[in-house]
Amino acid sequence: MLTIGQLAAYAGVTVRAVRHYHAKGLLAEPDRDPSGYRRYDAAAVVELVKIRTLAEAGVPLSRVQELLAADAEEFAAAVEEIDRRLRAEIRQRQRHRERIAQLASGDSLTLPPDAVAYLNRIREFGFPERLIEVERDSWILIAAQIPEQVPALMAIKRAQVENGRLRKLYLDIGELIDCGPDDPRLPALADSVAAFLEAVAAEVEGTEDENVVSDDLVTLLDAAFIEYFPFARRLLELLEKRGWVGWTNVRRVLRQGVGTV
């Protein structure tokens, strides 16, 4: 007769595993002998080896008892069903591995190739990483909401960033990324942004403005801009004084008495 430690050693499991199988009702727990110890016979070793083999094969413990009691036909059917489940789990885990592998590619995990290429381009121009993160997060929002529009929007964005004047505005904004609303450079930045907007408005005058971004998404992107940049709300106020409102979908304000500071 065997102690629990000897039983575990014969079956190639731990004592803790034996007790776990007892608790699950998979292995009968013998009565204690006069010395107070539980003693196991050869049948217990055989039963424990069967339990261990099924568990190592991926059979859920909740089904082990069913398989131990099954006849040959029932056992074969149950094993086939379990095998199908395991194959499905393997396919799912493989997809998870592929997704995890994409993490090494950084931005490509959540963005389409066009957007990744754009982010790499502005890195080449020396944009601050914080500013690139803001751009990345904005394009994640856009790609999640209107993925079919990303190629066209990104083509516009790529053309814009090749414009030296606009690129300088981005870099100027990047220099202020951690500055507060009282920074004395903000009025000059607002002047530069307004001047650029005036020039663009003159170039596109008479053409139809097609805005494919919904008002809700515009509001969300503008809110993200305000959240990311401590000076953003003040900059928008200064731009409004210069005749422009919004950020994602900036537009002219037509009214009397618009001034500057």
N, C-alpha and C positions, 0 to 999 in steps of 0.2 A: 504494500500500500504506500502511496506517495503523499508527501506534504504538498501544499500549494506551490511552494518554490520548486520542488522536484517536477511537479506536473507542468509548470510553466517552462522549465528547462527542456523537458522532453518534447513539448509541442513547439518550442521556439518562439515563445511569447514572453511578455513580462507578467509578473504577479499582478500588477495594476490592471493589465488587460484581462486576466482571468476574473478579477473582481468585477470589472466592467461588464463582462459577459454574464456573470452571475446576476448583476443588477438588471440587465436587459432581459433576463429570463431565457437566455440562449443555452446556458450550461447549468445543469442541475447542481445544486449546492448540497453536498452530502452532510449527514449529521456529524456531530463532533464525537470523537472517541472518548473513553473515560479520562484521558489526559487533557481533554478540552481542545484537541486539534481536529481539523477536518482532514480526512484521508481519502485519497482518490485512487480508483482502480484503473486498469488498462483501457476499459471502455471510455472512461473520461478523457484519457489521452487521445484516443481515436476521435471522439466527438470534438475535442478542442482543436485538433489538427484540421478537421473538416471546416469548423467555424473560421479558423485563421485563413485557410485556403480561399474560402468564399469571400471573406472580407478583403484579402489582398487582391482578389480578382476584380474588386470594385463593386461587389454586391452590397447594397445598403443593408445595414444591420437589421433594419425593420423587415427585410425579406429573407434573412438567413434561415430563420426557423421554418419558414414556408418551404424553402428548398431542401432543407434537411429531411422534411417529412414527405417530400414529393416522390411519386413513382418515376420511372425512367422517362415516360412520355411528358409528364408534367415538368420534370426537371429540365428536359431539353427545350421545351417551349419557354419556360421562365428564363433560361440562360440566353436564348435568342432575343427575347425582349430586352433583357438587361444589356446585351451586346449592342442592340440598336441604340439604346439610351447612351451608352458609353461613346459610340461613334458620333452621335449628335453633340455630346459634350466636348469631344476632341475637336470637332469642326468649330464649335463656338470658341474654345480656348485658342485655337489657331487664329481665328479672327481677332481675338483679344491680343495675341502676340503681335499680329501685324499692326494693330493700332498702337500698341506700346512701342513697337519699333519706330513708328512715325514720330514719336516724341523726340527722338534724336534729330529729326529734321526741323524741329522748332516750329516756325510759323505754318509749315505745310500741314500740320495736324488739323488746323481749323480753317484754313484759307485755301482758295483755289490758286492754281499756279500763277495766274495773272497778278493777283494781289501779292503773292510772295515775291515775284519779280520786281514789283513796284517797291516793296519794302527794302529789298536788296539794293535797288537803285538809289534810294534816298540815303541809305547807309554809305554808299559810295560818295555821295555829295557831302558827307560829314554831318548829317542831321544828328542831334543829340538822341541818345537811346531812349530817354523818357518821351521825347516827341514821337519817335518811331513806335513806341508802345501805344501811345494815344491813337496814332494812325491805324495800327494793327487792330486795336479793340474796336475802332469805328468800322473797319471793314469786316470784322467778324459779325457785327450787328447787321450790316448791309447784306452780307452773303447769306445770313440766316433768314432774312426776311424776303429778299428779292434776288435769289441766286442767278436767275436767268438774265438779270440786268447787269451783273458784275462785269462781264467782258466789255460792254459798251461804256459803262461808267469808268472802268479802269483805263480804257484807251484815252478818255478825256483827261483823266488824272495824270497818266504818264506824259501826255503832251504838255500839260500845265507845268509839271515839275521840271521839264526841260527849258521852260521859260526862266531866264536868269533873274528877271525882276521878281517874279513870284517866288522863286527859290530863295532869294534874299529875304523876302518877307517871312518865309517859314523859318529861316535861320535866325532872324531877329526875334521871332516868337519863341524859338527854342532857347535863346539867351535869357528870356524872362520867365522861363517855365516855373521857377520856384519863387518868383517875386510876388509881392502883395499888391493890393489895389492902389496903394499910395505911391507906387514907384514913379519917379519923375519922368521916366522914359516912355510911359504909356501914351501921353498925348502925341508925341512924335510918331510912335508906332501907329496910332489911329490915323494920323495924317497920311502915312505911307499906304496903309490899307485902303483908305478912302480914295486916294489918288489912283491906286491901281484899279479899284472898282470903277472909277470914272473912265479910265482908259479902256477897260474891257467893255463897258457899256457903250462907248462910242464905236468900238469895233463891231459889235453885234447888233447895233441899232437897226431895226427893221426886220430882224430875223425872229422866227418864232421860238419862244423859250419852252423847251420840253422838259418838264420836271417829272421824272419817273419815280422819285422817292416820295412816299406818302407823307402826309402831314404828321401822322403819329410817329413815323420813323425820324422825320426831321426834328420833331420835339425831343425825341430820345437822344439823338446825336448832339443836339445843342445842349441838352442837360449834361451829357457826358463831358462836353467841352468845358462847361462851367465847373463841373466837379473836378476835372483833372488840373485845371489851371486856376490858382488863387486869384489871378488878376483878370480872369475872363469876364466876369460880370461888369467890372469897371470898363474894360475895353469895349464891350458891347454898348454901354451907355455913351461912351465917347463917339463910337461910330454912329449911333443914332443922332447925336448932335450934329454930325457931319452929313446926315441925310441917308443913312443906311441902317437897316435892321436885319436881324438874323445872323446866322453863321453858316450853317449847312446850306440853307437856301437863302442867301443874302439878297435883299431887294431894296429898291430905292424908296425913300419916304418923300412924298410930295406934299409939302406944307409950307406955310409962310413962317418966316422968322427963325429958320434953323441956323444956329450959331455954332461956334467952336470954342474950345478952351485951350 
